């Protein structure tokens, strides 16, 4: 956790935490800061986990393999096949699995000691994944329907009186082609920023009240602040996996809608 209190003054968390100084290659397109290092570390940990878990798969999984297969089955059954059906679910399963575990792992860094920063709380990764989703569902729709029918199914919904298309078509265009990537990005980004700020607020206040305020009267408040931070940490763990699920689920929903003109 970043130190938020000086010797005699408590400093609340600020958005500046999400813009740490460069550590390597400053001023270049390859600039690396603390958040980028966390992204690299969590990616290495995630890839290593699956390589170790599945390097020698057994018919009856045990231990780490069992844990990995439970996670993979959750994405396959609860998201891919539930929304897209078995055929298309298997077709897009690699993408959905990658998105789910990548978002979850990068979120999880927010509650890991000495990291304490969800690396999805900076716009790069959420925006990249949102653009990937945007490209995939549009490509899938155009490939399945053809460009003209795909655009028609999205911009001119059937069963509406023709004069209303003057109102409906611009709304459908903005909703499908502009709002979707924006909401995917902001939903993940905002939740992770809010969660991090909340944890820093409680734990930073607890540290200041217990060790730096110099008042025994404030110590009980510090204990309460620490307890609240612990409770919010548990809540944040739930939010982290929930955000991974929502992002992946919406990706599947958008792909399914693009594949079927009647949607």
Steps between C-alpha positions, in 0.01 A plus 500: 500500500628843418590710804232760541595665827793721586628547855223732610244518220267248345490515123197333338551290184510684171480419131874572476562146629397367161776695328821386671840620374673308224744229602637405158512656152359833616372721219476216249200298372636211710498688829452267797366608837387313809157419360647360178734279703201370696325417172803309377537318832135395520505386138807284568334357812178424310675331208727306736201378700331347197825359363572328831140386550457353152851389407417136578121476500345191653161347434410545865629849585651574837647798678596791278366330185161461666497869595593605147238278341232632735580853384501401134173309536340800668574721199399227254171402664382816675599753231600355164249217453229665710491808276640386165395135497732203474626557144572872520590469866787269415595722206546809715606323819874586468417871476251496787733296722790736433291808579355353820826386656698801379254746653475298820877470542566868433219595739635267767827691524305768684485293820837320481746634761787710359312539170178660627400640164239357262675546167162526325455830687695671224321534170742314272392141570123563530506698176706237319263220605195709410643569153579130460140415587377770261709361214402138566123545521490723192723263305290201607177676400629612161641153428175328600254736330694704248574871541170632365266267692707546815474878489132478411422268791673738742382833363151414373328267749198325343143579602544876541303753291733646238473865615632395842827383343599868491515478879581133558788458253729768652426362847582145389821618334621682811393216729660218298809658350598772749350434843594133530880539501468812715286331768718188502805715563350735759315232698819303569721806542269686738431200722869425544588865569220527757602177671864599524420847632270354765762254625775762507267735688424252778845345539679834461278653767554199727879533470490872575261471795683206658865593444535865402221704655657473844167480682366201694150638460525450123635145522152336525395688189811367328402145597152557357653641182722192468200271554303687236795465263509124559126470430531707184792281392270198508239698310761608247594136438139439404489810280819397321367164387158651430653760267687226315174308465299804383761603242520145360123449510434825311761400242310176444167684484631743238641216291174308521300804396733559205466140381122508490321765301173447685666639817 
